[in-house]
Amino acid sequence: MRIVLGALSPAEQSNCIALLDTRLRRRGEVMRFGARQLTLPADSFDVFVDLLPQANWGHPAARFLVDAESGDYQRQDVSFPPEDVAAPERFVEVFRSAQRR
């Protein structure tokens, strides 16, 4: 989580909620972000960061794909959460800013 938090600006850190997808995404898997797609270069963890959790959807958010071995990451700026973000067995809250508590 430190990797993701370190990649956020102080303003983003002060008002966000981060959710970790507990599934390990496999190298070669194709992920879609709206009209964009990305083929994972390595096994990766997917972290969704809601940058305006008090708003309804269609607002700034980010997905971080963190290499499970190296810790390198790719940030994808998005406007909507993953389709199945409400699945409690899959997405676990790993950070909530003090402003959101």
N, CA and C of each residue as an Amber inpcrd file, in Angstrom:
protein
   303
   0.8160000  -1.1840000   0.0000000   0.0000000   0.0000000   0.0000000
   0.8650000   1.2550000   0.0000000   2.0420000   1.1530000   0.5930000
   2.9410000   2.3090000   0.6030000   3.3020000   2.7540000  -0.8070000
   3.4210000   1.7900000  -1.7130000   3.7560000   2.1220000  -3.1000000
   2.6660000   3.0020000  -3.6940000   1.4210000   2.6010000  -3.5110000
   0.2940000   3.3470000  -4.0760000   0.1710000   4.7060000  -3.4000000
   0.2140000   4.7420000  -2.0820000   0.0930000   6.0210000  -1.3770000
   1.2110000   6.9770000  -1.7720000   2.4120000   6.4550000  -1.9720000
   3.5290000   7.2890000  -2.3760000   3.3590000   7.8750000  -3.7670000
   2.5350000   7.2400000  -4.5790000   2.2980000   7.7270000  -5.9430000
   1.1770000   8.7540000  -6.0130000   0.4490000   8.9310000  -4.9180000
  -0.6370000   9.9120000  -4.8700000  -0.1170000  11.2590000  -4.3940000
  -0.6970000  12.3140000  -4.8970000  -0.3360000  13.6490000  -4.4120000
  -0.8720000  13.8120000  -2.9900000  -0.3530000  14.7640000  -2.2170000
  -0.9010000  15.0020000  -0.8730000  -2.4070000  15.2880000  -0.9050000
  -2.8710000  16.0370000  -1.8920000  -4.3140000  16.3260000  -1.9890000
  -5.1010000  15.0450000  -2.2350000  -4.5820000  14.1580000  -3.0980000
  -5.2660000  12.8860000  -3.3640000  -5.2820000  12.0120000  -2.1110000
  -4.1620000  11.9680000  -1.3900000  -4.0800000  11.1620000  -0.1690000
  -5.0570000  11.6320000   0.8960000  -5.3360000  12.9330000   0.9210000
  -6.1520000  13.4890000   2.0040000  -7.6350000  13.1850000   1.8620000
  -8.0680000  12.6840000   0.7120000  -9.5000000  12.4940000   0.5010000
  -9.7500000  11.2840000  -0.4010000  -9.2900000  10.1240000   0.0200000
  -9.4680000   8.9520000  -0.8380000  -9.7520000   7.6940000  -0.0300000
 -10.2070000   6.7040000  -0.7570000 -10.3820000   5.3510000  -0.2300000
  -9.7220000   4.4160000  -1.2380000  -8.9270000   3.4600000  -0.7560000
  -8.2570000   2.5090000  -1.6350000  -8.7530000   1.0980000  -1.3430000
  -9.0300000   0.3670000  -2.4100000  -9.5220000  -1.0040000  -2.3230000
  -8.5920000  -1.9310000  -3.0970000  -8.1840000  -3.0160000  -2.4680000
  -7.3080000  -4.0070000  -3.0850000  -8.1380000  -5.1680000  -3.6040000
  -7.9430000  -5.5220000  -4.8610000  -8.5420000  -6.7420000  -5.4090000
  -7.6760000  -7.8900000  -4.9060000  -8.2610000  -8.8110000  -4.1730000
  -7.4840000  -9.8790000  -3.5430000  -6.9990000 -10.9360000  -4.5330000
  -7.4990000 -10.8910000  -5.7590000  -7.0070000 -11.8340000  -6.7770000
  -5.6830000 -11.3180000  -7.3330000  -4.7600000 -12.2090000  -7.5350000
  -3.5230000 -11.8600000  -8.2190000  -3.8120000 -11.9140000  -9.7090000
  -3.5890000 -10.8080000 -10.3990000  -3.7980000 -10.7560000 -11.8490000
  -2.5620000 -11.3430000 -12.5070000  -2.7620000 -12.1980000 -13.4830000
  -1.6540000 -12.9410000 -14.0990000  -1.0520000 -12.2390000 -15.3110000
   0.2520000 -12.4090000 -15.4570000   0.9680000 -11.8730000 -16.6220000
   0.2430000 -12.3220000 -17.8880000   0.0770000 -11.3980000 -18.8170000
  -0.5970000 -11.6930000 -20.0740000  -2.0930000 -11.4230000 -20.0460000
  -2.6560000 -11.2550000 -18.8360000  -4.0820000 -10.9520000 -18.7380000
  -4.3450000  -9.5680000 -19.3380000  -5.4380000  -9.4610000 -20.0670000
  -5.8230000  -8.1810000 -20.6600000  -6.8380000  -7.5170000 -19.7400000
  -6.5340000  -6.2970000 -19.3330000  -7.4510000  -5.5360000 -18.4790000
  -7.9760000  -4.3600000 -19.2760000  -9.2350000  -4.0410000 -19.0520000
  -9.8710000  -2.9260000 -19.7550000 -10.1530000  -1.7830000 -18.7870000
  -9.9160000  -0.5760000 -19.2720000 -10.1690000   0.6430000 -18.5140000
 -10.9550000   1.5530000 -19.4440000 -12.2640000   1.3990000 -19.4540000
 -13.0730000   2.1250000 -20.4160000 -12.7210000   1.6250000 -21.8120000
 -12.3630000   2.5370000 -22.7140000 -12.0120000   2.1650000 -24.0830000
 -10.5690000   1.6810000 -24.1960000  -9.7610000   1.8860000 -23.1590000
  -8.3550000   1.4710000 -23.1840000  -8.2140000   0.0450000 -22.6870000
  -7.1720000  -0.6100000 -23.1310000  -6.8550000  -1.9260000 -22.5950000
  -5.3560000  -2.0370000 -22.3810000  -4.9800000  -2.9230000 -21.4830000
  -3.5840000  -3.1090000 -21.1220000  -3.3450000  -4.5950000 -20.9140000
  -2.2880000  -5.1150000 -21.5140000  -1.8750000  -6.4900000 -21.2840000
  -0.8300000  -6.4620000 -20.1820000  -1.0800000  -7.1720000 -19.0950000
  -0.1690000  -7.1350000 -17.9480000   1.1810000  -7.7570000 -18.2950000
   2.2690000  -7.0290000 -18.0420000   3.5970000  -7.5560000 -18.3220000
   4.1090000  -8.4990000 -17.2300000   3.4220000  -8.5160000 -16.0780000
   3.8570000  -9.3490000 -14.9470000   2.6560000  -9.6460000 -14.0620000
   2.7850000 -10.6510000 -13.2060000   1.7390000 -10.8980000 -12.2110000
   1.6060000  -9.6290000 -11.3720000   0.3800000  -9.1840000 -11.1640000
   0.1670000  -7.8740000 -10.5460000  -1.0290000  -7.8610000  -9.6130000
  -0.9580000  -6.9480000  -8.6560000  -2.0960000  -6.6570000  -7.7990000
  -2.7910000  -5.4170000  -8.3460000  -4.1010000  -5.3830000  -8.2140000
  -4.9210000  -4.2860000  -8.7220000  -5.4680000  -3.5150000  -7.5250000
  -5.1560000  -2.2240000  -7.4530000  -5.6550000  -1.3720000  -6.3740000
  -6.4830000  -0.2510000  -7.0000000  -7.7300000  -0.1540000  -6.5720000
  -8.6150000   0.9090000  -7.0400000  -8.6110000   2.0160000  -5.9940000
  -8.3710000   3.2550000  -6.4170000  -8.3570000   4.3990000  -5.5060000
  -9.4530000   5.3670000  -5.9350000 -10.4360000   5.5230000  -5.0780000
 -11.5210000   6.4750000  -5.3110000 -11.0440000   7.8250000  -4.7900000
 -10.8590000   8.7750000  -5.6980000 -10.3020000  10.0740000  -5.3290000
 -11.3530000  11.0870000  -4.8830000 -12.6030000  10.7660000  -5.0680000
 -13.7130000  11.6160000  -4.6020000 -14.8200000  10.7100000  -4.0640000
 -14.5630000  10.0290000  -2.9570000 -15.5200000   9.0270000  -2.4810000
 -16.8840000   9.5830000  -2.0840000 -16.9870000  10.8750000  -1.8670000
 -18.2730000  11.4550000  -1.5050000 -19.1490000  11.7100000  -2.7310000
 -18.5730000  11.6240000  -3.9260000 -19.3080000  11.9010000  -5.1680000
 -19.9400000  10.6220000  -5.7080000 -20.8900000  10.8010000  -6.6060000
 -21.4270000   9.6670000  -7.3270000 -20.4210000   9.3260000  -8.4200000
 -20.7260000   8.4410000  -9.3560000 -19.7150000   8.0180000 -10.3240000
 -19.5820000   8.9630000 -11.4890000 -18.4900000   8.7680000 -12.2120000
 -18.1240000   9.6480000 -13.2890000 -17.2340000  10.7610000 -12.7680000
 -16.2890000  10.4170000 -11.8790000 -15.3660000  11.3880000 -11.2930000
 -13.9560000  10.7810000 -11.2220000 -12.9430000  11.5790000 -10.8800000
 -11.5630000  11.0770000 -10.8650000 -11.3490000   9.9190000  -9.8890000
 -10.6790000   8.9160000 -10.4130000 -10.2710000   7.7410000  -9.6510000
  -9.0330000   7.1980000 -10.3520000  -8.4050000   6.1960000  -9.7660000
  -7.2110000   5.6140000 -10.3820000  -7.1640000   4.1250000 -10.0890000
  -6.5700000   3.4000000 -11.0090000  -6.2720000   1.9870000 -10.8050000
  -4.7570000   1.8640000 -10.8390000  -4.2040000   1.1860000  -9.8630000
  -2.7710000   0.9210000  -9.8170000  -2.5590000  -0.5710000 -10.0020000
  -1.7530000  -0.9120000 -10.9650000  -1.3690000  -2.2980000 -11.1970000
   0.0480000  -2.4310000 -10.6870000   0.2040000  -3.1510000  -9.5830000
   1.4920000  -3.2380000  -8.8890000   2.1060000  -4.6110000  -9.1440000
   3.2900000  -4.6170000  -9.7430000   4.0080000  -5.8590000 -10.0270000
   4.2300000  -6.6030000  -8.7140000   3.7650000  -7.8380000  -8.6550000
   3.8280000  -8.6230000  -7.4170000   5.2490000  -8.9210000  -6.9720000
   6.1900000  -8.9140000  -7.8950000   7.5680000  -9.2270000  -7.5380000
   8.4110000  -7.9810000  -7.2970000   8.3720000  -7.0320000  -8.2230000
   9.2730000  -5.8790000  -8.1450000   8.6900000  -4.6810000  -7.3970000
   7.3530000  -4.5900000  -7.3440000   6.7290000  -3.4210000  -6.7390000
   6.5680000  -2.2610000  -7.7140000   7.0610000  -2.4130000  -8.9450000
   6.8360000  -1.3790000  -9.9550000   5.3340000  -1.2800000 -10.2000000
   4.8860000  -0.1210000 -10.6230000   3.4460000   0.0390000 -10.8290000
   3.1480000   0.8470000 -12.0800000   1.9300000   0.6680000 -12.5420000
   1.3790000   1.4890000 -13.6140000   0.1010000   2.0990000 -13.0780000
  -0.0640000   3.3900000 -13.2880000  -1.2820000   4.0790000 -12.8660000
  -2.1600000   4.2980000 -14.0960000  -3.4120000   3.9510000 -13.9530000
  -4.4000000   4.2030000 -14.9900000  -5.4420000   5.1370000 -14.3910000
  -5.5500000   6.3520000 -14.9240000  -6.5840000   7.2660000 -14.4420000
  -7.9080000   6.8500000 -15.0730000  -8.9190000   6.7250000 -14.2430000
 -10.2330000   6.2450000 -14.6680000 -11.3140000   7.1410000 -14.0880000
 -12.5340000   6.9400000 -14.5420000 -13.6750000   7.6950000 -14.0220000
 -14.6980000   6.8020000 -13.3410000 -14.5250000   5.4830000 -13.4640000
 -15.4800000   4.5380000 -12.8980000 -14.7350000   3.4170000 -12.1930000
 -15.3600000   2.7860000 -11.2110000 -14.7200000   1.6770000 -10.5030000
 -14.7360000   0.4130000 -11.3560000 -13.9950000  -0.6070000 -10.9390000
 -14.1050000  -1.9060000 -11.6090000 -15.5540000  -2.3850000 -11.5080000
 -15.9950000  -3.1670000 -12.4720000 -17.3820000  -3.6390000 -12.4980000
 -17.7990000  -4.3060000 -11.1980000 -16.9190000  -5.0870000 -10.6230000
 -17.2790000  -5.9040000  -9.4610000 -16.6980000  -5.3750000  -8.1500000
 -16.4860000  -4.0650000  -8.0620000 -15.8750000  -3.4760000  -6.8680000
 -16.7320000  -3.6870000  -5.6150000 -18.0130000  -3.9100000  -5.7870000
 -18.8970000  -4.1010000  -4.6270000 -18.8520000  -5.5250000  -4.0790000
 -18.0530000  -6.4060000  -4.6830000 -17.9530000  -7.7930000  -4.2170000
 -17.0470000  -7.8550000  -2.9890000 -17.6120000  -7.9520000  -1.7850000
 -16.7840000  -7.9050000  -0.5700000 -15.7870000  -9.0460000  -0.4510000
 -16.0470000 -10.1530000  -1.1220000 -15.1020000 -11.2700000  -1.0590000
 -13.8760000 -11.0110000  -1.9330000 -13.9320000 -10.0080000  -2.7920000
 -12.8250000  -9.7190000  -3.6840000 -12.0950000  -8.4370000  -3.3620000
 -12.8230000  -7.3770000  -3.0580000 -12.2030000  -6.0740000  -2.8350000
 -12.1950000  -5.7450000  -1.3530000 -11.0120000  -5.4670000  -0.8290000
 -10.8290000  -5.1950000   0.5860000 -10.3210000  -3.7630000   0.7390000
 -10.9540000  -3.0130000   1.6190000 -10.4860000  -1.6490000   1.8630000
  -9.1470000  -1.7120000   2.5830000  -8.1430000  -1.0420000   2.0020000
  -6.8010000  -1.0670000   2.5900000  -6.3400000   0.3100000   3.0450000
  -7.0890000   1.3430000   2.6730000  -6.7620000   2.6910000   3.1310000
  -7.9920000   3.5680000   3.0600000  -8.1510000   4.4080000   4.0810000
  -9.1970000   5.4280000   4.1290000  -8.5710000   6.6520000   4.7510000
  -8.5790000   7.7650000   4.0300000  -7.9550000   8.9730000   4.5620000
  -8.6960000   9.4200000   5.8160000  -8.0090000  10.1580000   6.6580000
  -8.6100000  10.6360000   7.9130000  -9.8570000  11.4450000   7.6340000
  -9.8640000  12.1590000   6.5290000 -11.0170000  12.9860000   6.1590000
 -12.2370000  12.1250000   5.8290000 -12.0320000  10.8640000   5.4680000
 -13.1080000   9.9670000   5.0710000 -13.5760000   9.0670000   6.2040000
 -13.0020000   9.1930000   7.4020000 -13.3590000   8.2900000   8.5250000
 -14.5890000   8.7380000   9.2320000
